[in-house]
Amino acid sequence: MKQGFLGPEDIVTHAGDDYSKHLGAIIPPIYQTSLFTSKEISGGYYYSRASNPTVELAEVKIAALEGAERGLCFSSGMAAISAGILHYVKSGSHVVMHRNAYVPTQHFVGRYLARFGVTVTFVAAGDCASFEAAFRPETSLVYLESPSTFLFQIQDIEDIARAARLRGIATMVDNTWATPLHQNPLALGADLVAHSASKYLGGHSDLVAGALAGKADTLETIARNERDLIGSCMDPHQAWLLTRGLRTLPLRMEKHAENTRKVVAFLQQHSQVTRILWPGLEDHPDRALIDRQMKGSSGLFSFVPKFGRVGVEKFLKTLSCFEVGPSWGGFESLAISPGLFMAEAERTEMAIPDNLIRVSIGLENLETILSDLDSALQGSRA
Ligand SMILES: Cc1ncc(COP(=O)(O)O)c(C=O)c1O
């Protein structure tokens, strides 16, 4: 086993790998097996719903990237998120959640867990005082997603987690947008980090996967209860694809960030764009907080065009390099407008303008990306 890693580039390439175990193969084989046989009671691997070496390799790398004692992989981001939330609630618990967390996460707590008597208070602001004001004696979990979905609002993870801890409340953070390269919520005091590995961690839009990272005892309990009993384990082939994607994470994130910086600079000057929502903006209202808790920005952001919803439909249809679709964080540039598929009441509650356009900047040639955006913007003007 290699030692002495200095950076994330070493973690993704070598952490957890032991080539001597696999005839020196640089790529470990996929343990595509449901069970492991043994005539001994060995305490080792026995059934892939509970543990599998291929899945564990991805878990080791993700834990090391997050600076966590342990990582745990799941069949999807929502499987990881729901397992983490279930770990911290029981009947009668109260959850405080950011208003613009990923919508299915909001629905899981606000709608699904309501049948078990779990209540939720949504907080729109990102400061500690606003979260503290929502705490109740029965609050057991604060759920943050910083930056948040669609509007990319920032929450003060360190202050909120400290205030929560003082009251015995756990803090969980969806860190999908930033990736462990740009933000480490555990180092800021959070108890649990969640990822949709379907995005940047996988990076190739060829898998749906999720992960949690945190303290070893917490993760062991989640593995035995919320993952094993519900059966939301990661498949070995999925884990192999995830590990393959992880190996190029630092390289891909650098290119996503470089392309995005230039696309944002271009859109800031564009006559058809009125507002850009991206945590990388120099004059972002939360600049000081962003600098305190983040090390970089990724390639997913939103902008508000001058034209309305009809123009937005035209814009999406006119794009040619960009595809139109959900998800993000893959090699390909994508665009979508929540105004076209979200329930109006929910969109209004989340303060999302109906002509907002969200783009995921991919790894294509920068000039191709810029000229595609420019012609679609020009062709959609009112
Ligand atoms: C911020 C965020 N968290 C979680 C998820 C859920 O992940 P998955 O689709 O892998 O279940 C998504 C998916 O889009 C997301 O955008």
The ligand as an ORCA input file, in Angstrom:
! r2SCAN-3c Opt
* xyz 0 1
  C     -27.364     18.876     -5.225
  C     -27.864     17.493     -5.462
  N     -27.901     16.636     -4.436
  C     -28.364     15.378     -4.601
  C     -28.820     14.920     -5.812
  C     -29.370     13.517     -5.936
  O     -28.449     12.680     -6.476
  P     -28.831     11.362     -7.350
  O     -29.508     11.859     -8.577
  O     -27.515     10.725     -7.583
  O     -29.736     10.530     -6.503
  C     -28.765     15.760     -6.918
  C     -29.206     15.296     -8.260
  O     -29.409     16.041     -9.172
  C     -28.296     17.091     -6.738
  O     -28.267     17.958     -7.759
*
